[in-house]
């Protein structure tokens, strides 16, 4: 089994075969067969569709196969085995279902099928198709001839159209340890439905058509809902008052040495409620409570409910700005507080006028009103607001109603067996939503609330003492804290004698932790709880009396009166077992976000399956399990892309938690300038584990691109105030690590050493800093340097090989496994990897010349800009802000050197990207967001980026910064934060002088025709769609292209080719001079190293290069034309070596810029600003 086919992923990436959901409660090794009958008229209808579209029936069947795999995997891009002839080997076939209509899907599939057979030499070659790589085993096979084959090796599903009993049927052969008979029948139904739909209306949008049967839809929408439980037609406070009447002298709450009876608690709550009403509290007015977690807090919460108000928790230690934001956003005008908790509140009130403060003790002492207020509160009335972190950094105030709150309280009472006399420990901070059920649930059944102060929670020994002395029977903690508690219990086995149930929430619960719990406390129930603030807290309980049989701990079934669906992007249920978005319906769903209509509109939508109900989109992803329980797969916003692969962080974390010896763990992404993103795993346990062991275990569960590049052990992981793992702290820690020094292991085998030498050559880093577990892309590799590596190694590896196996040791194993493939000579590694990645001679000369900026002017920037009688060097010179900016730094500027429309400033001491952003602000110019970058950059802030990820040993020839849009930067800033050892300077060339020096016959043609920019987006090389356009949605990409006059063509493999007509000559917006403004030479195929160009053409065809340029009429450019352009640029280039702290300002219209090859670390930050807009894309245009 290869790493690409392991684990529990539903989708595929870059050649990994698409997986189908595992669905069987009783795995039985073996195979079975299921026949799905087709409607009698359907085969003939399918043939008519094929004839109309001039394609074989096989393309129609393959399109349906792709559609079924897409809905089973949740991925628009699928890869399957394709059996073209009897006795052959299945070919890997990559298909896309991103098209909107069945017709387009059919055409895309047909092109992919034709291309697959053409590239494999079948049938024209007469010898049959090439076999698939031996190490790959298709998960599914589409059997075109209907051969007598079936699942073998790791193949799970084998699909064919065959004749049976005189009619055509779909035959599904499947492995019974993976799928059961019911699942196979459902999948067969998906095929039948897909074929029926496409035959009925080829122009229909298949993305909005469900393949699920009516029976399966009923199962998902009704059968998997939580149990129906009648709720009393009263609110919490009314039910509490009933308990007060039944046993007034029973202890209701305890905090330290203080304890209140039900009567005492009710009296204080009544006095506070009357005081609020006397001060004008109206229905659903918001009241904040700013106290420590004590008895006064409990009385205040109940009082607000009694008065018909809305409870808003505010921790007294919050920063004043956060308190002010919460009060303002919630429209809060009354605050209940206590002495000693008002420091932050008092400062916050200065910016939120009209907020009145009531001190709880003073009100209770002064008010004589002890009776229950007679305020009617409806079930749909707002009960509370909890502010949660927003993805934009601004908190969101989630509003929940009384009925949802009451339903959740009874779910806890039922599933955690809370009853009269039970003691519930209240341990969570006020602003954590779980604090509310911990505070109130016991009071509904005559139980007791034990308030555990935060100081005790932070000291586990004191925590055990407090919970034990309080005789707590029910406790809730996060898994990471339960780990700490278990370690303490090992030293104190007699602690917590009254405990009967523990609930865990907030983080993934590791099975090993469950095993430890039941080993230590076998008679105490463990409940895994899952839910969200917007859904009135927990919606799922997995109640465990023993360790579950499953590999992971599931989330359990929905609680009472809660409906949960797993859906696609259109809110239609996905097949059982398939990954999808978890959405919530029913009584649990809150009202939305307070005074935040836009975010409410996006997250709270009408339930399309139950009219009149709200549905909440959480952003979580999961799938149903065969026993009707839900499994959590990760959050939508925890999904990241690394080197074009979509990665779900939760999936990696789940795999990490399954490694024996890992107590708790998480994964973060970090990136530094000039280096790729990388995954770093942090874990805790009794001792550190060998990195090779961790990589090996995760490699058995995950594709290689999802295995973290570093594993860091900590005795315990940092926690937030809410008890969750503090990922921001770990990201900061990971950001300071050095990839190579984390866990260096020298290459061991001859092949590993040869590859390390090749990496060093291509990446320009010392060979002794490349370890066997290093990742090519983490070491600074790009898709272009991957091509260079393939060329260096005589194509012993391909770009796809490197993308699939980026770790040096893994790549070496792949090379060694290929008997008969070209191999580097084992006795001479240096000779084997020696290659020429240089550009043509003219280009090399251009990058090797060492001309300098000869003008050294002892004048300040504003004086330079306003030099009389000459056009300004930079457009910013006429602004007052630029003059002030330079005047304020006059003493620091020890050199201002100007040449070719650029200004080099020394003495500013630039140290970090933030300083560059400050310069932009000081100059008073507008930053520009980059789109369609040709090489990846890291974004620091708006308009401020790292240098392009371009191999250090490959120069970057002259070019202007432009964009597909009609807007491009008029000003560029380059700030050197760290100078390289040698080389790496940024050259500038006067584009007006370049235009004058070029032969008139050449410039006249370009002025007359303009030039064409072509791009091809492939999964494994160049920019991905997401990197280029900010989205992978076809409709969005197409809208973008049309808006910017870009011609586009989708390729059968889901790739994209684009062409745009561009201007070659512009008129400078200030001076009016004609300037040679383009990237004609920079992006042309002749500027590539010959070996790289040859490799790319062989792999992708002459029209499939990642980028290229042509004459405006489409004619190709001759090599001598490109050479001539580079030679003229060379003659007009000025260059000065970088010094740390330098700032170079470049007029992007007047000046082209380049970058030398270099050695050693180079940290140059680039800023794009001062947007300039083309009137159109005519051959010669004005700009403004």
N, C-alpha and C positions, 0 to 999 in steps of 0.2 A: 504493500500500500504506500503510495507516495504522499508527501505532505500536502500536495494540492488537492487530494481527494479525501483527506481526513477531516475530523471535526464535525461540527454540526451546522455548517454554513448552508444557507439555502441557495446563494447565488454563485457566481463564478467571476474570475478576474484573469484576463490575459492568458487564456488557454486552459485554465482550470476547468474541469468538467462540472457542469451544473448539477447540483444535488437535488434529489427529491426528498420530501419530508419522511422521517422515520415514523412509522405508524403501525405499531402492533403491541399489544399488552403482553403477549406470550410469544417471544421469539422462538421459532422452530427452524433449525437449519434445513435448507433444501430449496426447491423451486416449485412453482405452481403456475397454472395457466388460467387466464380469464378471457372469455370471448364476449365482445360487445357487438351486438347486432346493430346494423345500420338500417335506418328506414328504407323501405324498398326502392323509392325513387331517388334517394340521395346519391348513390354512385353515379348515376347518369347526369344528375345536376352538377356534380363536381367536375365531370368530364367536359360539360358544356362551358363551365367557368374557365377551365384550363384552355379549351379551344379558343374562346374569345380573347384570352390574354396571350395566346400563342406560346404556351408553355406546356410541358408534360404534366401528367397527373401527379408525378412524384413531387413537383414543386408545391402543389396544392396541399398534399399530405404533409410535406415537410414544414410548411407554414403553420398548419394546425399543430404539429408536434412542437414547434417553437413556441406557439402561444400557450400550450398547456404547460410546458416547462417554465415559461415566464411566470404564470400565475402560481405554480407550485413553489417557485424559488423566490418570488418577489423581486426579480431582477429582469430588466428589459433586455439585457445582453445575455445570451445563453450559449453554451457549448455542449454539443452532443456527439455521440458516435454516429457515423453515416455509413451504412453497409451498402456499397454500390453494386456488388455482384456476389453470386453464390460462391462460397469458398474463400472470399476475400477477407480482409481485415478492416474493421470499422475505421473510417477516416475521421479525424477531429474536425467538426464543422461548427464554426462560430456564426451565430445568427442574431439579428436584432429585431425586436418587436416594437421599437419606439415609434414607428409610423402610426398615424391616426386611423386610417381606413384599412379594411381587409385587402382592398385592391393594392394599396401601396405595400402592405406587408407581403402579399403574394409576389409582387415585382421584386422587392428587396430579397426575398428568399430565393427566388429564381436566379437572380444575379449571383447570389452567394453560392448556390448549387453549381451553376455553370463554371464559376471561377474556381471552386474547389476541385471539380473534375479536370478542368484545364491544367491547373497547377500540379495536380497529381498524375498527369499524363494518362487520363482515362476518359473515354475509351479509345481515343485516337491512337495512342501509343501501342495498343494491342497487347500489352503485357500486364494490364491490370494496374490498379493504383498502388502507390508506395505504401508500405505498412506504417502505421502510426508509431511514434517512439515507444520502445519496448517498456519503458518505465511507466507509461501512462495507461490507465485502464478506464474506459468510459463508464460513467455512472449510468447513462441511458444510451440506447442504440435505436436508431431509426433504420429498420430493415426494409430497404427498397424492394428487393426481389422476393421477399417473403420466404426466406430460406428457413431450413429446419434448425435454426439456431436458438440460443437462449442465454440467459445470464451466466457468465463465467468470470472467474477472478473477482474483481470488485464491482462488476456490472450489476446493477440492481433491477433495471427495467429494460425489456427488449420488446419493441413495438413494431407490428407489421400489419399490412392489409392483406388478407388471404381469403380464399374461397372455402366455405364450410357448409356442407349439406346443400350445395347448389346456390348459395348466396354469399355476398361479400361481407366479411366481418372484420373487426379489429381484434387482433390477437395480442394480448399482453402476457408476457412471461416474466415472472418476478421472483425475487428471493424472499422466502417466507420468514427469514429472521429480521427482515427490514420492513416488509409490508404484510398486512393481513388481507384476507379475502375481501373484506368490506372496503378497505382502502383501494385495492386494485379495481373493484367495481366502480368506485367513485371516479377514479382516474379514467377508466374507460368511458364513463359518462361525460367527462370533460372533453375528451376527443370527439365524441359523437356530437356534443353541443357545439363545439368550435366549427366542425365541418358543416353542420346544419346552418349556423349563422352566416358563415362566409358564402355558402351557396345561395342563401335567401337574399342577401343584400351585400354585395362586395364593397359598396361605397359607404356602408355603415362604419361608425367609429368603434372598432373592436375593444378599445380601452374602457369603454363605458358599458360593455355587455358582459354580464356574469356568465360563467360556465357552470355555476353550482346548480344542482337540482333543487326543486321546491322542498324536498324532504330535508336536504342538508341545510338549506336556509332556515327552515323551521327549527332544526336542531340548534343552530348557532344563535338565532335570535330569541328563542324561547327556552329550549332545553338546557342551555348552558348558563341561564340566568340564575341568580341567587334564589334561595327559597323564599316563598311568599310568606311574610309574617305580619299579621295585623298589628297596627300600632295604636296605642290609646289616643283618643282625640283630645289630648291635653298637652301642654308644653312641659318642659323639664321642671320649671319652677313650681308649677301646679302639682306635679307628681311628688316633688320634694316636700311641698307643704303637706301633702297627704301623709308622708312618712313622719313629718314633725308631729302631726296629730296622733299618729299611732304609737310612737315611742319618743316622746319629747326629751327624755332624760338620757337617752343612749348617746354615747360619745360619737360625734359626727366627724371630727377632724382633730388631728394632733400635729403640733409643730414644736419640736424640742420638749420643753417642760410644760408648754401651754396646751390645753385641750378644751374644746367647746362641744357642748351637747347640741343636738338638733335644734332645741328651743333657742339656745344662745345664738347659734349661727343664724337662725331665721329672724330673730329680733334685730340683730345688727344689719342683716340684709334689708329688712323692711325699713329701718330708719334711713338707710342710705337711699333706698328707692324713693321714699317720700321726699327726701331732700332734693333729689334730682327733679322730681315732678314739680316741686315748689319753685324751682328755678327755671321752669318752662320747658322741660324735656318733652319733646313730641315723639310721635311714632317714628321709629327707625332713625332717631337722632343718634349720632355716634358719641360714645363716652369712652375716653381712654383711661386705662388703669396703669399708673406708674408706681409700682411698689416692688419690694422684694417678694420672693415666693413664701408667703406666710398666711396666717389666718385672715388678715385684713384683705388680702388679695382675693381669697375665696369668697368672703362676704361681698366684696365689690362686684364680682362677676355675677353672682346670683341676683344682686340688687338691680343691675342693669337689665337683666332679663325680666324681672318683676315689673320694672317701670316701662317696658316696651322699647327700650333703647337697644343699641348695637354695641357689643363689647369690642374694644380695640386694645390689644395688649401692647404695652411699650415697656421695654426693659429700662430701668433707671440709668444703667451704665452706657446706654447707647450714646453716640456722639450727638451733640445738639443739632447738627445739620440733618442727621437721619430722623431725629424726633420731629423736627420742624416739617420735614417732607411728609412724614406719615400723618401728622395732624392736619396739614394743609390739604393733602390729597384726599383724605377721608372726610374733610369738612367738619372736623371735630371742634366743638365749642366748650365742652366740659371735660374736666380731668379729675379723677379720683386718685389721690396720692397720699403720701405720709412724710413726716419729717425725716430728713436724711436721704431722701430719694429724689430731690428736686433740683440738684445742681444743673444737670443737663437740660431738664425741662425748663427751668427759669431762663436759660440762655436761648432755648428754642422759641420761647414765647415772644421774645423781642422781634422775631421776624414773622410771627403768626398772630396778628392782633385779634382781640375778641375772645381769646381762650380763657375760661374761668377755671380756677383751681379750688377743689374742695378737699380738705384734709379729713380722712376717714374717721380717725379717733374723735376729732372735734365734733363732727356731724353726729356720730353715734352717741356722744355724751350729751349733746344739746337737744337732740330730737326726742320728743315724747311719743312719737307715732310708731307703735309696735305692731300694728295690725297689718295683715297682708293687703297690699294695694289691689284695688279692683280694676285692673287695667286689662282689657281684652287683647290678647296676642294671638294672631292667626298662625297656622302652620307654615304658610308661605312668607311669613314676615322674617326680615333679616335678623339673624342672631349675633353674628360676629364677623370681624374682618381680620385676617392674618396677612401680613405683608411677607411676600416671598421674594427671593432674588429673581431679577429679570435677566434675560439673555443680553439685553443692552446695558446692563449695569444698574438700571433704575428699578427699584423694587415695585412689585405689583401687589395691590391690596385685594386678595381673594375674598369674595363675599359669600357666606353660606347661610342657609335659612334654618329655621327651628326644626322643621320636619327632618331635614337631612342630618342635623346634629343628633336628634333623638334616635333616629334609625341607627346611627353609628354607635351610640351609647348602648343600645340594646344588643347590637351585634357583639360588642365586647362582653356584655353581661352573659350572653348565651354561650359564646365560644370559649371564653376564659373562665366560665363557671363562677362568676361573681354572685355572691348571695348574701343574705343577711348574716352579719357577724364577720364577713370577710374584710380584710384590710388591703387596700390598693395603695402601693407606694407611688407618690407623685414625685418624679425625679427630673422631668424635662424642664428646660427654661420656658418662661412665659410665652415667648414669641415662636416657640416650636409648637406646631398644631397638636401634636400628641399630648401636650400638657393638659389639654382641656378634658379629654376622656379620663385621664389619670386623676384629674381634680374632681370630676362630677359623678362618674359612673357608680361608685359605691353608694352614693347618697340616694340613688333611685331604688335600692333594694334593702336599705337599712344597714349598709356596711359602713366602713370607716375609711377616711382619707388620711394617709400618713405623708405629710409634707417633709421631704428630705432636702435640706438646704444644699446650695451649690458647693459650699466648702467641703461637705461630706462626700459629695459625688467625686470631687477631685482627689480624695484620699480614700483608696479602696478599702483600707482597714477600717477607717471611720465609717465608710459606707456600709460595710457588713454589720458593724456594731449598731448603726442607726436603724437599718432595715430589720435586723434581728430583734433589737429591743422593742421596735414598734410592732412586732409580730405580723409583718407583712405576709400575705398569702399570694398576692399577685404583683408581679414586677415587670416593667418593660425597660429594655436598654437597647442600644445599638450593638451589632455583632462585635465590633472592635472592643467595646467596653465589656461585653460578656466574656471575651477572651481574658481580659484582665481579672474579672471576677473569678473565673475558673482557676486561674493561677493562684489567686489568694485562697480559694476554697481548698486547694490541695494542701495548704499549710494549716487550714482551719476546717477540717471536715465536719465539725459539729455546728458550724455557723448556719444561719437561716433555717432553723428547725420547723418553722410554720409555713414555709414557702410551698405552694401547690401548683403554680403556673408561672412561666416566664414567657413574655412576648418579646420578639426581636424585630426591629424595623430600621429603615433608613439606609441600609446598605445590603449588598448581596450576602446571604448567609451561606457560609461554606459548610459542606457536608462534614468535613473533618471536625469542625467546631460542634456540630450536632452530635457526632460520635463521642467527642470528649464530654459533652454535657450529660448524655445518657449513661456514660461510664461512671461519671461522678455522682449524678443524681437520677438514677433510673426510674424513680417513681414520680418525678415532677414533669408535668407536661410542658412541651415547648411549642410555641406558636410563631410561625413566620408570617408577619403582617406586611401588607403592601397597599399603598394608596397615596393620594395626593391631597394637598391642602384644598384644591379646588373641588374635590369630590368628598368633602366633609370628612377627610382623613382616610382611614383604611377602608379599602373595598374588597380585599381578599385576606383570608386566613388559611394557612396550612397548619392544621392542628396535628401535632405529632406526639404519640406515646412511645415511639421508638424511632430508630434511624430509618429513613425512607430507603426503599430499594433502588430508586433512580440515582443516576450519577450526580445530578444536581438537586438542590432543594427547591421544589416548585413554589410558586406563589400561592397555590391553593385554589379553591373555588371562590366565586363571588359570595359576599355575605348577603344577609337578608335584604330583599327588595332592591338589589343592585343588578343592573344589566351591563355586561361588558362584551364588546365586539372586537374582533381583530380584523382590520379592514385594509383596503388599498387606498390609493390617493383620492379616489372618488367616493370613499366611505362605503364601498360595497364589501361584504365579507369575503375574505380570501379562503381558499380551501383549508379544511381541517389539517392542522400540522404545519401549514405554510407560514412563513414570517410575515408580519404586517404591523400596522399601527394599532396600539391599544387605545380604544375610545370607550367612554363611559356614558351610560344613560340611566334614567330612573331617578329615584328620590334623592340619591347622593349628590347629584350635580348641583353645584352652586350657581349663583346668579351672574357671576362675571367678576370683573375687576373694577373697583370703585373709581368712578370718574376717569375711566380709561376706555373709551368706546372702541378705539381701534384694536387694541390688544384683546378686548372682549370679543369683538367681531371675528377675529381670527381663531380664537380658541373655543368659544362657546357658539355652537351652531345648532340649527334645528335637527332633530333626529329624523333622518329620512325613512326609518323603518317603523317608527312609532310617532305619528303626527301629534303635535302638541307638547312633546317633551324636548328638553334640552339635551344636547350631546356635548361632551367635553373632549377635546383633542389634547392629550397629555404630552405628546411628543415622545412617548415611550414605545418601544417595539417589543413584541413577544409572539408567542404561538400557543395554540391549544395542544395539550397532551392527550393521549388516548383515554386517560382516566377522567377527562373533563376538567383537569386543572390547567392553570395558566403558567407558562414559563416565560421569564423575563429575559430579553435579549440585549437590551441596552437602550440608551436614550438617543433620540434623533439628533440632539445637539452635541452628543458625544461622538458623533460620526465625524471622522477626519479623513482627509485624503493625503496619502503619502506616495509620491512618484506616480500619481494617477490612479492608485488603488483606493477604493472606498473601504475604510476600516471602521468597524464598530468597536469602540474601546471596551464596552461591556463584555463583548465576546472574549477578548483577550484576558480581561480580569477574571471572568468565569473559569477560563482554562488555567490561569495562574492559581486560583483558589483550589483547584483539583489536585495540585502537586502535593504529595505527602511532605510534611515538614513546613509548609507555608501556612502560617496562622491567619494572616490578613494580608491584603495586597491591593494595589491599584497601579494603573499605568497612566503616564502623562506623556505629552508630546513636547519636545523642545526643539529649538532651531536657533542657530547662530549665523551671523553674516558669513556668506561664502560657503556655508555647509547646508546640507539637506535637512529636512525634518527627520527626527528619529524618535523611536519609542523607548521610553525608559520605564522599567518596572521597579517599583518599591514594594518590599514585602517585609513582614515580621514573622518571627518564629522563635523557637528556643535557641537556634544557632543558625549561622549563615550556611547556605547550600552552595555547592560548586556551580559556577555559571554554566559550565558545560552540561551539567545535569539538568538545570532548569531549561536551557535551550533545547536539550534533547526531548524532555517531556512535553514542552509546548510545541516542538516540531512534530510530535505525534498527533497533536490535536488541531494544529492550525497551519495554514499556508505559510511559506517561509517569510513572505513580506509582512506577516503579522507578528512574527516573533520579535520581541524587544531586542535592541542592540546592547542594552546594559541592564543588569539586575543588581539592585542595591538593597542590602539587608539593613534593617533598623530594629533595634530592640522593641520599639513600639512606634507606630505611625502617628504623626501629629493629627490632632482632632480640632474641629471647629467648636464654637460655643454650643452648637446643637448636637455635638457628639459624633459628627460625621468626619470622614477622613478629609483633612485639609489639603486639597489638591493644589491650591495656589502656592502654599508653602513648599510643596514637593516640586512644583514646576520651577520655582525660583531656585531650589537646590539643584535640580537637574540641569538648569540652564548654565550653571557654573562648572559643569563637569567637562572633562576632556575625553572625547570619544575614544581616542587611541589608548589613553592611560587607564581607562576604567578597569579593564580586565585583559591585559595583553597576553596573548599566547603566540609565540613565534610560529610561522609556517613549518610543518613537519615533513611533508612528502616532497619529492622532486616537483610534482605538478603544482603543489601549493607555492613552492618557492618560485617557480617559473611565472605563475600568475601574479604573485606579489611584485616581481620585477616588472611585469607588464603594467600593472596598476601604477607603480611608481613612475614609469615612463610616461604614461598617458595623463596621470593626475598631477604630475610635477611635485610629488612629495617623496621624502626619503624612504627607501625600501625598508629600512629597519623600523619604521613606524607603522608598518602594515602588518596586522595580526591575522591569524587564520580565522578568527571569528568576526573580523571587520566586514562591514557592509559597504559595497562599492559606492552607493549613493550617499551614505552617511559620510564617506571620506571626501565628498565634493564632486562625485561623478554626476554627469548629466547624460541625457540621451545621446548628445553628440560625442561625448567622450566614450560612451559605450560603443558607438560605431568605430571610433578610433581604436578601441581595444580589440574589437572583432577583427579589424584589419591587421593590427599588430600581430595577432596570434594566427594569422593565416586562415581566419574564419574557423578555427577549431571550436570557437564559441560564437553564437549569434547574439544579436541584441535581445532577442526573446529569451535566450538561455540566461543572459545576465539579469534580465528583469525578473525571471522566475526564480533564479538562484543567485541573489546578490551577495550572499556571504561567501567569502573566499573558500573556505573549506568545503561548502556545499557545491560550489561551482567546480572545484577540483574533482570532487567525486563524480560529477556528471561527465567531465572530460575523460577521466579514467575509465568510465563505464562504456565509452563508445569505441569499441574495437574497430580498427581499420580507419578511423577518422584521422586527419592530419594532426600530428602531435609535435609540440616543440621538442627538440633534442634534449634528453635529460641531463647530458653532461655539459651543456653550455647554455644556461638559462639566459644570460645576457644577450648572446647571439640570437637566441630563439625569439626574443621579444623585441629586438631592435627594429624600429619602424620609423618611417618619416611621416610625421603628422603635419609637416610644414605646408604652407600654401605655395602657389606657383612662384617662380623666381622674382617676378616684379613685386608681388605682394610681400615676400620675405624681405626684399630690399627696403620696402616702405616701412616695415616695422623695425628693422635693425638700424636705420639711420638715427643719429643722435644730434639732430639740430636742436637749437635752444631758442627760447624767447629772448631776443637780443635787446629789446627795449627795456630799460630800467628807469622808471619815471618816479621822481621823488615828489609826487603830488597825491592828494587824497582822492578817493573815489568820486566824490561829487565834482571836484575840479576837473578830473579826467572826463567825466561825462559831459561837462558843460564847456569844454574847450571850444572857443569861438571859431567859426568858419569850417568846422568839420562835423560830419554826422556823429551822433553819439555812439560810443562803443557798445553800450547796453541800454535797452529800453527803460530800465528802472531808473536811469540817472535823472530823469526829470521830476521824480517824486520827492516831496518834502520829507517823507519818512525815510527814504534812502539817504538823504543828506544828513538827517539827524542821526541815523544809524552809524554812518561813517564818522561823523563828528564826535560822537560819544566814544569811539574806539580809535581816535586819531593817534593817541600815544602808543597804542599796541601795534599799530600797523608799521612794521619796520621795512616792508617792501611791498610795492604795488607794481606789478609787471604786466604790461598790456601788449597784446599782439593778436592779429587775426580775429578780432571780435570777441576776445576773451580777456578776463582780468584775473591774475593770480595774486592772492593776498596772503602774506605771511605775517604771523604774529598774533593771530586770533586765538591760537591754542585750542582748536576744535577737539573735543574729547569724546563726544557721544552723539548719537542721532538726534537727541533732543535739542542739542545745540544748533544743529542744522535747521530744524524746524523753527527755532527762535530767530535764526537769520532770515528765513523766509518772512516771518512775521515782522521783523524789523525793517525789511525792505519794502513792506507794504504791497507785496505781490500775491496774487491768488494762487494757491497750490493746485496742481492738476493730478487727477487720479489716472493711473496708467491702465490701459486696456490692450489686449492682444499682444502681450510681450513676446518677443522671439526667444528669450531665454529667461529663466525664472529669477525672480527677485524676492527678497523678504520685505514685507511692508512694516515700517516703523510707525509712521503716522501719515496723515493725509498728504500725499505728494512726496513723501520721504521714503526711500527704498535702499536696500543694499545694492551693491554692484550686481550685475547679471552673473548668474552661475555659468561661467564660461571657463573651459579648462585653462589653468594657469600657463601651460606651455604652448597654448595656441593663441596667437595674436588676434585682435578684433580690429578689422580694417575700418577705414573712414566711413562715417555715415552720419546722417542727421537723425534725431529722435522724431519719429512720426507715429501715427496711429491710423487704424482703419477709419476712425471717425474723421470728420472734417476739422477737428480741433487737435492741436498739438502744442507742445510747450514752446513758448518764445524764449524762455530763460531756463538754463540748467545750472545747477550748483553741484560741484563735486567737492566733497570734504574728505581729506585724508586723515583718518583716525589712527592708522598704523601703516607705515611705509614698508614696502617689500625690501628684501636684501638687495636684489638687483632687478632692473627693468620695472615694468608695470606703470610707466608714466602714461598720462592721458594727453595725447597729441591733439592739436587743433589745426584746421586748415581753412583759409579764407575762401569761402565758396564763390564769392564774386570773382576773385582772381582765378579760381579753378575754371569757372565758366569762360572767362576770357582766354585762358590758355588751351582749352580743348579745341580740336579741329572744327571749323564751322560746319563741315558736312555732317559731323556727328551731332553737334548741338542743334542744328537746324532740323534734323529728323526727329530728335526727341522733343523739341519745342512744337513741332507740327503734330506728332502722334501721341506724345506722352509715353508712359511705360506701364506695363502690366505687372502687378504683384500677385503671385500665386502661392497658395498655402495648402498643405495637406495635413490633416490631423489624424495621427495613428495612435492606437492605445499605448504603444511601447516607445515611441520616439517623438521628440518635439513636444510642443505644448498640448495638453489635453483640452477638450472643449471647456471643461470647468475652469481651467487655468486661463484660457484665452477669453472666454465670454462671461465667466462668472456663473455659468449654469450648464447643465447637460440636457435641459429640456429642449426638444427639437423646435417646438413652436417659438420659444423665446429666442433661440439662436436665429431662426429664420426671420423673425421680426427685426432683430438687430441688423442682420445682413441687408434686408430690404431698406431699412432706414438710412444705411450708409453706402448705398449703391454697390453692394457686394454681390456678385454672382456666386451661387453655391450649388453643389451637387452632392447628395448623400451617397456613400459607397455601400456595397452589400454587407461589409463587415461592421457597419455602423459608423465608419469614419466619415470625414467631411473634406471636400475640396472646395476652395474658394478662389475667386479671381476678382481683382479690383483695378480699375483704370486710375492712374495717378499722374499728377503733374511732375515734370522734370525741372522746371524753372519757375521760380517765384520772384515777385517784386518785393523787396524788403519793406515792411510796413512803416518804417521811419524814414530811411534814406531814399527809398524808391529804387535802389540799385537792383539789377537783375542778379539772382543768386542760383547756383546749381544746387537744388535742394531735392535730394532723393536718397534711396538706398539701393540704387541699381547695381553697383559693384558689390556692396556688402552682402547682399542676399542672393547673389547669382551663383549658379552651380559651379562656374569656373573658379570661384574664389575658394571652394572647398579643396582639401587635399585630394589628389587624383584617386587615391585608394578609397577614400571615404565616398567620393562621388560615385565611383564604380560600384561600391558595395550597396549604396542606397538605390541606385538604378536597378541593380540586380534584384533587390528585395522588393521594391515598391513600384518599379517601372519608371520610365522617363517623366511621366506626368504625376508621379506620386511622391516627389521630393518634398521634404517638410516645408521648404520655401524655395522660390526661384523668381527670376525677373526676366522679362521679355520686352521687345519693342511694343509700342502701343497697338500695332496691328496683329500681334501674336507671334511674329517671327522670333526665333531664338537669337540670342546674342552670341556672336563669335567669341572665341577665347581671346583673340588679339584685341577686341574692343574692350573687354573687361581689363585686360592687362594694361591697355593704354590709360584707362580711367585711373587705375591704381598708381601708375607712374606719374600722372599729373598731380594727383593728390600728394604723392611723395615729395614732389618738388615744391609744394606750397605748405608743408607741414612745419609747425613749430612745436617744440617739446621741451619740457623741463622736468628733471627727476622730482618725484614727490618727497616732501618732508612732512613728518607727522605734525598735524595742526593746520596744514595748508587748506585754503579755500579757493577753488577755481570757479569763476562765474563765466558762463558761455552763452553768447547770443546764438540760439539754436537755428535761426534762419541764416545768419551770415556765416556761421562757423560749423564745419563738420568736426567730429571728434573720433578718436580711435583709442585703442589700448594695446600697449606692448605685452608680449609674453613676460613672465616674471618668475622669480624664485623667492621662496620664503613667504610668510604671512603678509597679506595685503588687505587692508580694511578701508575701503573707500565707500562713503555713503553718497547717494545720488538723490537730488531733489528736482522735481519737475514743477514749473510754475509759469505764470504769466501767459495764460491761454491765448493762442493765436488761432484764428478761424479762417479756413479757406472759403472763398465764395462758392466754389464748386471744385470738381476734379478735372477741369479742362487742361489741355496740355500746358498752357502758360496762364497763370492766374494771379490776381491781386489777393493780398491777405489783409486782414484788419485785426 
